[in-house]
C-alpha cells in the first residue's frame, strides 16, 4: 500500500514540476512550489513508514513550517518588491 502511495506521490511531484516550469504567471509558479513542498512532506512520511523510521515525520513537520514561511516571504517580495516593506513607513506614520 505504501509503495503504491509513494509512486503516486512521485507522479504528482513530476506533474507539479512541469506546472511550475510552464506556469504562465508568477503566482502559478508560487502555488506549484508550495504544492511541491507539500508533496515532499508526504513523500518523507511515506518513506519514513516504508523504512520504519518515524523521525522522518519530524523532518516533514519542520519542512512544512519552512515551506509556509518561505511562501509568505516570496509572495510579500512579489507584491511589494522588498521583504522589509513597512506600511507605516510608506504612509509617514513611522516613529521618529
PDB file as gemmi writes it, atoms N, CA and C in Angstrom:
CRYST1    1.000    1.000    1.000  90.00  90.00  90.00 P 1                      
ATOM      1  N   UNK A   1       0.823  -1.196   0.000  1.00  0.00           N  
ATOM      2  CA  UNK A   1       0.000   0.000   0.000  1.00  0.00           C  
ATOM      3  C   UNK A   1       0.873   1.269   0.000  1.00  0.00           C  
ATOM      4  N   UNK A   2       1.907   1.281   0.844  1.00  0.00           N  
ATOM      5  CA  UNK A   2       2.777   2.451   0.899  1.00  0.00           C  
ATOM      6  C   UNK A   2       3.634   2.576  -0.358  1.00  0.00           C  
ATOM      7  N   UNK A   3       3.941   1.454  -0.989  1.00  0.00           N  
ATOM      8  CA  UNK A   3       4.691   1.523  -2.247  1.00  0.00           C  
ATOM      9  C   UNK A   3       3.853   2.195  -3.338  1.00  0.00           C  
ATOM     10  N   UNK A   4       2.581   1.863  -3.384  1.00  0.00           N  
ATOM     11  CA  UNK A   4       1.688   2.473  -4.357  1.00  0.00           C  
ATOM     12  C   UNK A   4       1.521   3.965  -4.087  1.00  0.00           C  
ATOM     13  N   UNK A   5       1.349   4.316  -2.819  1.00  0.00           N  
ATOM     14  CA  UNK A   5       1.188   5.744  -2.485  1.00  0.00           C  
ATOM     15  C   UNK A   5       2.462   6.529  -2.784  1.00  0.00           C  
ATOM     16  N   UNK A   6       3.619   5.932  -2.560  1.00  0.00           N  
ATOM     17  CA  UNK A   6       4.880   6.603  -2.883  1.00  0.00           C  
ATOM     18  C   UNK A   6       5.000   6.835  -4.387  1.00  0.00           C  
ATOM     19  N   UNK A   7       4.593   5.860  -5.174  1.00  0.00           N  
ATOM     20  CA  UNK A   7       4.617   6.022  -6.626  1.00  0.00           C  
ATOM     21  C   UNK A   7       3.666   7.108  -7.103  1.00  0.00           C  
ATOM     22  N   UNK A   8       2.475   7.168  -6.510  1.00  0.00           N  
ATOM     23  CA  UNK A   8       1.503   8.198  -6.884  1.00  0.00           C  
ATOM     24  C   UNK A   8       2.016   9.583  -6.492  1.00  0.00           C  
ATOM     25  N   UNK A   9       2.646   9.686  -5.331  1.00  0.00           N  
ATOM     26  CA  UNK A   9       3.212  10.967  -4.892  1.00  0.00           C  
ATOM     27  C   UNK A   9       4.322  11.408  -5.846  1.00  0.00           C  
ATOM     28  N   UNK A  10       5.159  10.479  -6.264  1.00  0.00           N  
ATOM     29  CA  UNK A  10       6.223  10.824  -7.213  1.00  0.00           C  
ATOM     30  C   UNK A  10       5.655  11.273  -8.555  1.00  0.00           C  
ATOM     31  N   UNK A  11       4.577  10.625  -8.996  1.00  0.00           N  
ATOM     32  CA  UNK A  11       3.935  11.036 -10.238  1.00  0.00           C  
ATOM     33  C   UNK A  11       3.343  12.444 -10.104  1.00  0.00           C  
ATOM     34  N   UNK A  12       2.678  12.697  -8.991  1.00  0.00           N  
ATOM     35  CA  UNK A  12       2.125  14.032  -8.750  1.00  0.00           C  
ATOM     36  C   UNK A  12       3.235  15.074  -8.659  1.00  0.00           C  
ATOM     37  N   UNK A  13       4.366  14.697  -8.085  1.00  0.00           N  
ATOM     38  CA  UNK A  13       5.513  15.599  -7.998  1.00  0.00           C  
ATOM     39  C   UNK A  13       6.033  15.945  -9.390  1.00  0.00           C  
ATOM     40  N   UNK A  14       6.092  14.974 -10.262  1.00  0.00           N  
ATOM     41  CA  UNK A  14       6.541  15.221 -11.628  1.00  0.00           C  
ATOM     42  C   UNK A  14       5.583  16.159 -12.362  1.00  0.00           C  
ATOM     43  N   UNK A  15       4.289  15.934 -12.219  1.00  0.00           N  
ATOM     44  CA  UNK A  15       3.298  16.793 -12.866  1.00  0.00           C  
ATOM     45  C   UNK A  15       3.382  18.217 -12.321  1.00  0.00           C  
ATOM     46  N   UNK A  16       3.602  18.346 -11.028  1.00  0.00           N  
ATOM     47  CA  UNK A  16       3.682  19.674 -10.416  1.00  0.00           C  
ATOM     48  C   UNK A  16       4.944  20.416 -10.852  1.00  0.00           C  
ATOM     49  N   UNK A  17       6.043  19.704 -11.027  1.00  0.00           N  
ATOM     50  CA  UNK A  17       7.271  20.341 -11.524  1.00  0.00           C  
ATOM     51  C   UNK A  17       7.050  20.869 -12.944  1.00  0.00           C  
ATOM     52  N   UNK A  18       6.346  20.107 -13.761  1.00  0.00           N  
ATOM     53  CA  UNK A  18       6.025  20.575 -15.116  1.00  0.00           C  
ATOM     54  C   UNK A  18       5.167  21.836 -15.028  1.00  0.00           C  
ATOM     55  N   UNK A  19       4.205  21.854 -14.104  1.00  0.00           N  
ATOM     56  CA  UNK A  19       3.353  23.039 -13.929  1.00  0.00           C  
ATOM     57  C   UNK A  19       4.173  24.243 -13.465  1.00  0.00           C  
ATOM     58  N   UNK A  20       5.152  24.006 -12.606  1.00  0.00           N  
ATOM     59  CA  UNK A  20       5.993  25.104 -12.116  1.00  0.00           C  
ATOM     60  C   UNK A  20       6.844  25.687 -13.242  1.00  0.00           C  
ATOM     61  N   UNK A  21       7.300  24.856 -14.138  1.00  0.00           N  
ATOM     62  CA  UNK A  21       8.132  25.334 -15.237  1.00  0.00           C  
ATOM     63  C   UNK A  21       7.288  26.059 -16.289  1.00  0.00           C  
ATOM     64  N   UNK A  22       6.100  25.546 -16.571  1.00  0.00           N  
ATOM     65  CA  UNK A  22       5.270  26.105 -17.637  1.00  0.00           C  
ATOM     66  C   UNK A  22       4.317  27.196 -17.166  1.00  0.00           C  
ATOM     67  N   UNK A  23       4.175  27.402 -15.856  1.00  0.00           N  
ATOM     68  CA  UNK A  23       3.187  28.340 -15.325  1.00  0.00           C  
ATOM     69  C   UNK A  23       3.218  29.693 -15.995  1.00  0.00           C  
ATOM     70  N   UNK A  24       2.074  30.181 -16.459  1.00  0.00           N  
ATOM     71  CA  UNK A  24       2.088  31.452 -17.183  1.00  0.00           C  
ATOM     72  C   UNK A  24       2.350  32.664 -16.282  1.00  0.00           C  
ATOM     73  N   UNK A  25       1.983  32.591 -15.017  1.00  0.00           N  
ATOM     74  CA  UNK A  25       2.202  33.735 -14.129  1.00  0.00           C  
ATOM     75  C   UNK A  25       3.091  33.328 -12.959  1.00  0.00           C  
ATOM     76  N   UNK A  26       3.560  34.336 -12.260  1.00  0.00           N  
ATOM     77  CA  UNK A  26       4.407  34.100 -11.093  1.00  0.00           C  
ATOM     78  C   UNK A  26       3.617  33.393 -10.000  1.00  0.00           C  
ATOM     79  N   UNK A  27       2.356  33.742  -9.853  1.00  0.00           N  
ATOM     80  CA  UNK A  27       1.561  33.145  -8.794  1.00  0.00           C  
ATOM     81  C   UNK A  27       1.279  31.670  -9.059  1.00  0.00           C  
ATOM     82  N   UNK A  28       1.181  31.276 -10.327  1.00  0.00           N  
ATOM     83  CA  UNK A  28       1.068  29.856 -10.653  1.00  0.00           C  
ATOM     84  C   UNK A  28       2.324  29.109 -10.237  1.00  0.00           C  
ATOM     85  N   UNK A  29       3.460  29.734 -10.444  1.00  0.00           N  
ATOM     86  CA  UNK A  29       4.723  29.095 -10.069  1.00  0.00           C  
ATOM     87  C   UNK A  29       4.877  29.014  -8.552  1.00  0.00           C  
ATOM     88  N   UNK A  30       4.428  30.045  -7.832  1.00  0.00           N  
ATOM     89  CA  UNK A  30       4.497  30.012  -6.369  1.00  0.00           C  
ATOM     90  C   UNK A  30       3.574  28.931  -5.831  1.00  0.00           C  
ATOM     91  N   UNK A  31       2.378  28.823  -6.391  1.00  0.00           N  
ATOM     92  CA  UNK A  31       1.451  27.780  -5.972  1.00  0.00           C  
ATOM     93  C   UNK A  31       2.017  26.397  -6.265  1.00  0.00           C  
ATOM     94  N   UNK A  32       2.661  26.238  -7.411  1.00  0.00           N  
ATOM     95  CA  UNK A  32       3.270  24.955  -7.747  1.00  0.00           C  
ATOM     96  C   UNK A  32       4.423  24.632  -6.800  1.00  0.00           C  
ATOM     97  N   UNK A  33       5.210  25.628  -6.428  1.00  0.00           N  
ATOM     98  CA  UNK A  33       6.312  25.362  -5.489  1.00  0.00           C  
ATOM     99  C   UNK A  33       5.778  25.010  -4.106  1.00  0.00           C  
ATOM    100  N   UNK A  34       4.681  25.626  -3.706  1.00  0.00           N  
ATOM    101  CA  UNK A  34       4.062  25.267  -2.435  1.00  0.00           C  
ATOM    102  C   UNK A  34       3.528  23.837  -2.488  1.00  0.00           C  
ATOM    103  N   UNK A  35       2.957  23.454  -3.604  1.00  0.00           N  
ATOM    104  CA  UNK A  35       2.470  22.091  -3.772  1.00  0.00           C  
ATOM    105  C   UNK A  35       3.622  21.091  -3.785  1.00  0.00           C  
ATOM    106  N   UNK A  36       4.737  21.473  -4.376  1.00  0.00           N  
ATOM    107  CA  UNK A  36       5.918  20.614  -4.358  1.00  0.00           C  
ATOM    108  C   UNK A  36       6.378  20.391  -2.918  1.00  0.00           C  
ATOM    109  N   UNK A  37       6.355  21.447  -2.112  1.00  0.00           N  
ATOM    110  CA  UNK A  37       6.721  21.296  -0.702  1.00  0.00           C  
ATOM    111  C   UNK A  37       5.780  20.365   0.043  1.00  0.00           C  
ATOM    112  N   UNK A  38       4.488  20.470  -0.228  1.00  0.00           N  
ATOM    113  CA  UNK A  38       3.516  19.592   0.420  1.00  0.00           C  
ATOM    114  C   UNK A  38       3.710  18.145  -0.011  1.00  0.00           C  
ATOM    115  N   UNK A  39       3.953  17.936  -1.293  1.00  0.00           N  
ATOM    116  CA  UNK A  39       4.197  16.578  -1.779  1.00  0.00           C  
ATOM    117  C   UNK A  39       5.507  16.018  -1.230  1.00  0.00           C  
ATOM    118  N   UNK A  40       6.492  16.868  -1.023  1.00  0.00           N  
ATOM    119  CA  UNK A  40       7.753  16.407  -0.423  1.00  0.00           C  
ATOM    120  C   UNK A  40       7.523  15.947   1.015  1.00  0.00           C  
ATOM    121  N   UNK A  41       6.650  16.635   1.735  1.00  0.00           N  
ATOM    122  CA  UNK A  41       6.318  16.213   3.096  1.00  0.00           C  
ATOM    123  C   UNK A  41       5.627  14.858   3.071  1.00  0.00           C  
ATOM    124  N   UNK A  42       4.679  14.685   2.160  1.00  0.00           N  
ATOM    125  CA  UNK A  42       4.005  13.391   2.033  1.00  0.00           C  
ATOM    126  C   UNK A  42       4.979  12.285   1.642  1.00  0.00           C  
ATOM    127  N   UNK A  43       5.924  12.619   0.766  1.00  0.00           N  
ATOM    128  CA  UNK A  43       6.930  11.641   0.368  1.00  0.00           C  
ATOM    129  C   UNK A  43       7.830  11.262   1.540  1.00  0.00           C  
ATOM    130  N   UNK A  44       8.213  12.240   2.343  1.00  0.00           N  
ATOM    131  CA  UNK A  44       9.011  11.955   3.541  1.00  0.00           C  
ATOM    132  C   UNK A  44       8.252  11.042   4.497  1.00  0.00           C  
ATOM    133  N   UNK A  45       6.971  11.309   4.704  1.00  0.00           N  
ATOM    134  CA  UNK A  45       6.178  10.475   5.600  1.00  0.00           C  
ATOM    135  C   UNK A  45       6.048   9.055   5.056  1.00  0.00           C  
ATOM    136  N   UNK A  46       5.820   8.937   3.763  1.00  0.00           N  
ATOM    137  CA  UNK A  46       5.676   7.618   3.157  1.00  0.00           C  
ATOM    138  C   UNK A  46       6.980   6.822   3.227  1.00  0.00           C  
ATOM    139  N   UNK A  47       8.088   7.471   2.930  1.00  0.00           N  
ATOM    140  CA  UNK A  47       9.386   6.786   3.020  1.00  0.00           C  
ATOM    141  C   UNK A  47       9.706   6.437   4.470  1.00  0.00           C  
ATOM    142  N   UNK A  48       9.308   7.307   5.401  1.00  0.00           N  
ATOM    143  CA  UNK A  48       9.508   7.010   6.813  1.00  0.00           C  
ATOM    144  C   UNK A  48       8.756   5.768   7.254  1.00  0.00           C  
ATOM    145  N   UNK A  49       7.531   5.602   6.758  1.00  0.00           N  
ATOM    146  CA  UNK A  49       6.783   4.390   7.086  1.00  0.00           C  
ATOM    147  C   UNK A  49       7.370   3.161   6.410  1.00  0.00           C  
ATOM    148  N   UNK A  50       7.841   3.323   5.182  1.00  0.00           N  
ATOM    149  CA  UNK A  50       8.426   2.185   4.465  1.00  0.00           C  
ATOM    150  C   UNK A  50       9.706   1.695   5.123  1.00  0.00           C  
ATOM    151  N   UNK A  51      10.521   2.604   5.610  1.00  0.00           N  
ATOM    152  CA  UNK A  51      11.803   2.224   6.215  1.00  0.00           C  
ATOM    153  C   UNK A  51      11.721   2.076   7.728  1.00  0.00           C  
ATOM    154  N   UNK A  52      10.507   2.233   8.287  1.00  0.00           N  
ATOM    155  CA  UNK A  52      10.277   2.102   9.736  1.00  0.00           C  
ATOM    156  C   UNK A  52      11.140   3.090  10.534  1.00  0.00           C  
ATOM    157  N   UNK A  53      11.153   4.342  10.055  1.00  0.00           N  
ATOM    158  CA  UNK A  53      11.894   5.411  10.731  1.00  0.00           C  
ATOM    159  C   UNK A  53      10.942   6.575  10.987  1.00  0.00           C  
ATOM    160  N   UNK A  54      10.323   6.627  12.160  1.00  0.00           N  
ATOM    161  CA  UNK A  54       9.325   7.667  12.442  1.00  0.00           C  
ATOM    162  C   UNK A  54       9.912   9.069  12.570  1.00  0.00           C  
ATOM    163  N   UNK A  55      11.222   9.187  12.689  1.00  0.00           N  
ATOM    164  CA  UNK A  55      11.809  10.529  12.788  1.00  0.00           C  
ATOM    165  C   UNK A  55      11.678  11.316  11.487  1.00  0.00           C  
ATOM    166  N   UNK A  56      11.361  10.648  10.389  1.00  0.00           N  
ATOM    167  CA  UNK A  56      11.109  11.350   9.135  1.00  0.00           C  
ATOM    168  C   UNK A  56       9.883  12.245   9.247  1.00  0.00           C  
ATOM    169  N   UNK A  57       8.943  11.892  10.115  1.00  0.00           N  
ATOM    170  CA  UNK A  57       7.769  12.730  10.320  1.00  0.00           C  
ATOM    171  C   UNK A  57       8.156  14.066  10.957  1.00  0.00           C  
ATOM    172  N   UNK A  58       9.105  14.038  11.883  1.00  0.00           N  
ATOM    173  CA  UNK A  58       9.591  15.287  12.483  1.00  0.00           C  
ATOM    174  C   UNK A  58      10.265  16.170  11.434  1.00  0.00           C  
ATOM    175  N   UNK A  59      11.028  15.552  10.567  1.00  0.00           N  
ATOM    176  CA  UNK A  59      11.669  16.303   9.487  1.00  0.00           C  
ATOM    177  C   UNK A  59      10.611  16.898   8.563  1.00  0.00           C  
ATOM    178  N   UNK A  60       9.562  16.132   8.297  1.00  0.00           N  
ATOM    179  CA  UNK A  60       8.480  16.616   7.446  1.00  0.00           C  
ATOM    180  C   UNK A  60       7.737  17.791   8.064  1.00  0.00           C  
ATOM    181  N   UNK A  61       7.497  17.748   9.373  1.00  0.00           N  
ATOM    182  CA  UNK A  61       6.835  18.866  10.046  1.00  0.00           C  
ATOM    183  C   UNK A  61       7.690  20.129  10.007  1.00  0.00           C  
ATOM    184  N   UNK A  62       8.976  19.968  10.229  1.00  0.00           N  
ATOM    185  CA  UNK A  62       9.881  21.114  10.172  1.00  0.00           C  
ATOM    186  C   UNK A  62       9.918  21.692   8.752  1.00  0.00           C  
ATOM    187  N   UNK A  63       9.958  20.829   7.770  1.00  0.00           N  
ATOM    188  CA  UNK A  63       9.973  21.290   6.379  1.00  0.00           C  
ATOM    189  C   UNK A  63       8.661  21.988   6.028  1.00  0.00           C  
ATOM    190  N   UNK A  64       7.561  21.529   6.597  1.00  0.00           N  
ATOM    191  CA  UNK A  64       6.269  22.176   6.356  1.00  0.00           C  
ATOM    192  C   UNK A  64       6.235  23.596   6.882  1.00  0.00           C  
ATOM    193  N   UNK A  65       6.795  23.815   8.067  1.00  0.00           N  
ATOM    194  CA  UNK A  65       6.849  25.172   8.616  1.00  0.00           C  
ATOM    195  C   UNK A  65       7.749  26.072   7.774  1.00  0.00           C  
ATOM    196  N   UNK A  66       8.875  25.538   7.331  1.00  0.00           N  
ATOM    197  CA  UNK A  66       9.761  26.322   6.472  1.00  0.00           C  
ATOM    198  C   UNK A  66       9.107  26.627   5.126  1.00  0.00           C  
ATOM    199  N   UNK A  67       8.323  25.687   4.620  1.00  0.00           N  
ATOM    200  CA  UNK A  67       7.618  25.898   3.362  1.00  0.00           C  
ATOM    201  C   UNK A  67       6.600  27.025   3.502  1.00  0.00           C  
ATOM    202  N   UNK A  68       5.882  27.061   4.604  1.00  0.00           N  
ATOM    203  CA  UNK A  68       4.898  28.107   4.843  1.00  0.00           C  
ATOM    204  C   UNK A  68       5.556  29.485   4.938  1.00  0.00           C  
ATOM    205  N   UNK A  69       6.624  29.582   5.709  1.00  0.00           N  
ATOM    206  CA  UNK A  69       7.327  30.855   5.868  1.00  0.00           C  
ATOM    207  C   UNK A  69       7.933  31.305   4.539  1.00  0.00           C  
ATOM    208  N   UNK A  70       8.498  30.370   3.792  1.00  0.00           N  
ATOM    209  CA  UNK A  70       9.086  30.710   2.501  1.00  0.00           C  
ATOM    210  C   UNK A  70       8.052  31.185   1.500  1.00  0.00           C  
ATOM    211  N   UNK A  71       6.889  30.575   1.506  1.00  0.00           N  
ATOM    212  CA  UNK A  71       5.826  31.009   0.595  1.00  0.00           C  
ATOM    213  C   UNK A  71       5.369  32.412   0.920  1.00  0.00           C  
ATOM    214  N   UNK A  72       5.191  32.708   2.200  1.00  0.00           N  
ATOM    215  CA  UNK A  72       4.799  34.065   2.594  1.00  0.00           C  
ATOM    216  C   UNK A  72       5.865  35.082   2.201  1.00  0.00           C  
ATOM    217  N   UNK A  73       7.127  34.726   2.357  1.00  0.00           N  
ATOM    218  CA  UNK A  73       8.211  35.649   2.009  1.00  0.00           C  
ATOM    219  C   UNK A  73       8.244  35.920   0.503  1.00  0.00           C  
ATOM    220  N   UNK A  74       8.078  34.888  -0.283  1.00  0.00           N  
ATOM    221  CA  UNK A  74       8.097  35.070  -1.746  1.00  0.00           C  
ATOM    222  C   UNK A  74       6.918  35.915  -2.197  1.00  0.00           C  
ATOM    223  N   UNK A  75       5.732  35.653  -1.650  1.00  0.00           N  
ATOM    224  CA  UNK A  75       4.563  36.445  -2.033  1.00  0.00           C  
ATOM    225  C   UNK A  75       4.701  37.902  -1.609  1.00  0.00           C  
ATOM    226  N   UNK A  76       5.272  38.146  -0.422  1.00  0.00           N  
ATOM    227  CA  UNK A  76       5.483  39.522   0.014  1.00  0.00           C  
ATOM    228  C   UNK A  76       6.491  40.233  -0.894  1.00  0.00           C  
ATOM    229  N   UNK A  77       7.521  39.502  -1.309  1.00  0.00           N  
ATOM    230  CA  UNK A  77       8.512  40.101  -2.197  1.00  0.00           C  
ATOM    231  C   UNK A  77       7.895  40.466  -3.545  1.00  0.00           C  
ATOM    232  N   UNK A  78       7.077  39.584  -4.093  1.00  0.00           N  
ATOM    233  CA  UNK A  78       6.471  39.877  -5.394  1.00  0.00           C  
ATOM    234  C   UNK A  78       5.417  40.967  -5.307  1.00  0.00           C  
ATOM    235  N   UNK A  79       4.773  41.117  -4.160  1.00  0.00           N  
ATOM    236  CA  UNK A  79       3.761  42.157  -4.033  1.00  0.00           C  
ATOM    237  C   UNK A  79       4.374  43.535  -3.805  1.00  0.00           C  
ATOM    238  N   UNK A  80       5.385  43.612  -2.920  1.00  0.00           N  
ATOM    239  CA  UNK A  80       5.942  44.905  -2.529  1.00  0.00           C  
ATOM    240  C   UNK A  80       7.318  45.177  -3.123  1.00  0.00           C  
ATOM    241  N   UNK A  81       7.982  44.162  -3.654  1.00  0.00           N  
ATOM    242  CA  UNK A  81       9.305  44.348  -4.220  1.00  0.00           C  
ATOM    243  C   UNK A  81      10.403  44.422  -3.174  1.00  0.00           C  
ATOM    244  N   UNK A  82      10.048  44.184  -1.907  1.00  0.00           N  
ATOM    245  CA  UNK A  82      11.005  44.278  -0.820  1.00  0.00           C  
ATOM    246  C   UNK A  82      10.478  43.466   0.354  1.00  0.00           C  
ATOM    247  N   UNK A  83      11.349  42.711   1.011  1.00  0.00           N  
ATOM    248  CA  UNK A  83      10.916  41.942   2.166  1.00  0.00           C  
ATOM    249  C   UNK A  83      10.774  42.798   3.411  1.00  0.00           C  
ATOM    250  N   UNK A  84      11.395  43.974   3.412  1.00  0.00           N  
ATOM    251  CA  UNK A  84      11.336  44.859   4.574  1.00  0.00           C  
ATOM    252  C   UNK A  84      10.278  45.943   4.402  1.00  0.00           C  
ATOM    253  N   UNK A  85       9.267  45.697   3.593  1.00  0.00           N  
ATOM    254  CA  UNK A  85       8.210  46.673   3.345  1.00  0.00           C  
ATOM    255  C   UNK A  85       7.454  46.938   4.639  1.00  0.00           C  
ATOM    256  N   UNK A  86       7.272  48.218   4.964  1.00  0.00           N  
ATOM    257  CA  UNK A  86       6.559  48.612   6.170  1.00  0.00           C  
ATOM    258  C   UNK A  86       5.463  49.601   5.775  1.00  0.00           C  
ATOM    259  N   UNK A  87       4.224  49.269   6.099  1.00  0.00           N  
ATOM    260  CA  UNK A  87       3.085  50.105   5.715  1.00  0.00           C  
ATOM    261  C   UNK A  87       3.162  51.457   6.411  1.00  0.00           C  
ATOM    262  N   UNK A  88       3.499  51.461   7.699  1.00  0.00           N  
ATOM    263  CA  UNK A  88       3.554  52.722   8.440  1.00  0.00           C  
ATOM    264  C   UNK A  88       4.638  53.637   7.901  1.00  0.00           C  
ATOM    265  N   UNK A  89       5.742  53.067   7.484  1.00  0.00           N  
ATOM    266  CA  UNK A  89       6.830  53.894   6.938  1.00  0.00           C  
ATOM    267  C   UNK A  89       6.418  54.504   5.603  1.00  0.00           C  
ATOM    268  N   UNK A  90       5.689  53.788   4.798  1.00  0.00           N  
ATOM    269  CA  UNK A  90       5.262  54.302   3.499  1.00  0.00           C  
ATOM    270  C   UNK A  90       4.196  55.381   3.630  1.00  0.00           C  
ATOM    271  N   UNK A  91       3.385  55.316   4.684  1.00  0.00           N  
ATOM    272  CA  UNK A  91       2.332  56.296   4.885  1.00  0.00           C  
ATOM    273  C   UNK A  91       2.774  57.456   5.758  1.00  0.00           C  
ATOM    274  N   UNK A  92       4.005  57.444   6.232  1.00  0.00           N  
ATOM    275  CA  UNK A  92       4.516  58.544   7.040  1.00  0.00           C  
ATOM    276  C   UNK A  92       4.133  58.475   8.497  1.00  0.00           C  
ATOM    277  N   UNK A  93       3.729  57.319   8.992  1.00  0.00           N  
ATOM    278  CA  UNK A  93       3.319  57.182  10.387  1.00  0.00           C  
ATOM    279  C   UNK A  93       4.398  56.580  11.260  1.00  0.00           C  
ATOM    280  N   UNK A  94       5.588  56.433  10.729  1.00  0.00           N  
ATOM    281  CA  UNK A  94       6.661  55.794  11.494  1.00  0.00           C  
ATOM    282  C   UNK A  94       7.118  56.686  12.626  1.00  0.00           C  
ATOM    283  N   UNK A  95       7.556  56.072  13.709  1.00  0.00           N  
ATOM    284  CA  UNK A  95       8.088  56.828  14.855  1.00  0.00           C  
ATOM    285  C   UNK A  95       9.427  57.428  14.488  1.00  0.00           C  
ATOM    286  N   UNK A  96       9.627  58.630  14.902  1.00  0.00           N  
ATOM    287  CA  UNK A  96      10.894  59.286  14.565  1.00  0.00           C  
ATOM    288  C   UNK A  96      11.623  59.711  15.812  1.00  0.00           C  
TER     289      UNK A  96                                                      
END                                                                             
